[in-house]
Amino acid sequence: MLFRGPDFELRYPNNWIIAKTGDTTSLSPEDGNVDATLAYGLLADIFEPRPRNSGAEIPAGGVTAESTISDAMDQLIEELKRTNRIFIAWLASNGK
């Protein structure tokens, strides 16, 4: 099967289902959710990094002169730490 999102497309198994909420898309088998949390599958969302020392968002599709890929990656990791229990457990198990 082929899923076409606004900025990407990917193939997924025939027995997986798609759920969309705003910009977030999840693809999983029917039993991929446990207690309303994705346990097995894929979750795709848009991450908008912020320029250094600013609360303003970077325009969609662009990186400002004030930011770098490294800055954006650091922000993404911090966001995952803040919002994702599984990511936190993975970091702890890998000594990070």
C-alpha positions as CSV (number, residue, x, y, z in Angstrom):
1,M,0.0,0.0,0.0
2,L,1.1,3.6,-0.6
3,F,0.5,6.5,1.7
4,R,0.9,10.0,0.3
5,G,1.3,12.8,2.8
6,P,1.8,16.5,2.1
7,D,5.6,16.3,2.1
8,F,6.4,12.6,1.9
9,E,5.1,9.2,0.7
10,L,5.8,5.7,2.0
11,R,4.8,2.1,1.5
12,Y,3.2,0.1,4.3
13,P,1.9,-3.4,4.8
14,N,-1.7,-4.2,3.6
15,N,-2.8,-5.1,7.1
16,W,-1.9,-1.7,8.6
17,I,-4.3,1.1,9.2
18,I,-3.8,4.9,8.9
19,A,-5.0,7.5,11.5
20,K,-4.6,11.2,11.0
21,T,-5.0,14.0,13.6
22,G,-4.0,17.4,12.4
23,D,-0.5,17.2,11.0
24,T,0.2,13.9,12.8
25,T,-0.2,10.6,10.9
26,S,0.1,7.1,12.4
27,L,0.4,3.8,10.5
28,S,0.1,0.6,12.5
29,P,-1.4,-2.9,12.5
30,E,-4.8,-3.1,14.2
31,D,-3.2,-4.3,17.4
32,G,-0.4,-1.7,17.2
33,N,-2.0,0.5,19.9
34,V,-2.0,-0.3,23.6
35,D,-4.0,1.8,26.0
36,A,-4.5,4.4,23.2
37,T,-0.7,4.7,22.7
38,L,1.2,3.6,19.6
39,A,3.2,0.6,20.6
40,Y,4.1,-0.8,17.1
41,G,4.1,1.1,13.9
42,L,5.1,4.5,12.6
43,L,4.2,8.1,13.8
44,A,4.9,11.0,11.5
45,D,4.6,14.6,12.4
46,I,5.9,18.0,11.4
47,F,8.6,19.5,13.5
48,E,9.2,23.3,13.3
49,P,12.5,24.3,14.9
50,R,12.9,27.7,16.5
51,P,15.8,30.1,15.8
52,R,18.4,30.3,18.5
53,N,17.4,32.5,21.5
54,S,14.0,33.2,20.1
55,G,10.4,32.0,20.5
56,A,9.6,32.7,16.9
57,E,9.1,29.7,14.5
58,I,11.1,29.3,11.4
59,P,9.0,29.8,8.2
60,A,7.7,26.5,6.8
61,G,10.2,24.8,4.6
62,G,13.1,27.1,5.6
63,V,16.0,27.3,7.9
64,T,17.0,30.8,8.9
65,A,20.5,32.1,9.1
66,E,20.1,32.1,12.9
67,S,19.7,28.3,13.0
68,T,21.7,25.2,12.0
69,I,20.8,21.6,11.3
70,S,22.6,20.8,14.6
71,D,20.4,23.3,16.5
72,A,17.3,21.8,14.9
73,M,18.4,18.3,15.8
74,D,19.1,19.3,19.4
75,Q,15.6,20.9,19.6
76,L,14.0,17.7,18.1
77,I,15.8,15.5,20.6
78,E,14.7,17.7,23.5
79,E,11.1,17.7,22.3
80,L,11.2,13.8,22.1
81,K,12.6,13.6,25.6
82,R,9.8,15.9,26.8
83,T,7.0,14.1,25.1
84,N,7.9,10.5,24.5
85,R,8.3,8.0,27.4
86,I,9.6,5.3,25.0
87,F,12.4,7.6,23.7
88,I,13.4,8.5,27.3
89,A,13.7,4.7,28.2
90,W,15.7,4.1,25.0
91,L,18.1,7.0,25.9
92,A,18.5,5.6,29.5
93,S,19.2,2.1,28.2
94,N,21.9,3.4,25.8
95,G,23.7,5.5,28.4
96,K,22.6,8.9,27.0
